Structures are given as structure tokens and as C-alpha cells.
């Protein structure tokens, strides 16, 4: 695996985690 591929994989995972977190906050604002 090239360093470029690893970088994109990390960015994708970080983006998915952030998106999921924001989605949870939007769906359940009373919990925050």
C-alpha cells in the first residue's frame, strides 16, 4: 500500500466518523 492510499483511507475514515457524529447530534440534540 502506498503512502498516498493510506492518507486517503485515513481521511475517509475520519470523514465518516465526523459525519456520523454530526448526524447523531442533529438527530438527538437533547442529549448534548
N, C-alpha and C positions, 0 to 999 in steps of 0.2 A: 504494500500500500504506500502510495506517495504521500509526502507531507501535505500536498495540496488537497488530496482526497480526505485526509484526516481532518484538516482545517474545516472543510465544508461539512463533514459529518458532525463535528463539534458544534458548528454554527446552527445546523439543522436541529440537533437535539436541544440546544439552548433556546432556540426559537420556539420549538414545540412546548417546552416546559413553561416559558414565559406566556405563550398563548393560552395554555391550559390554566395557568394561574389567573390570568386576567379574566378568562371565561368564568372560572369559579367565583371570582369576586363580583362579576356582573350578575351572575345567577343568584348568588347568596350574599347580598350586601349587608344584611342584618348580622351576619357572623363576624364582620370585620370592624 
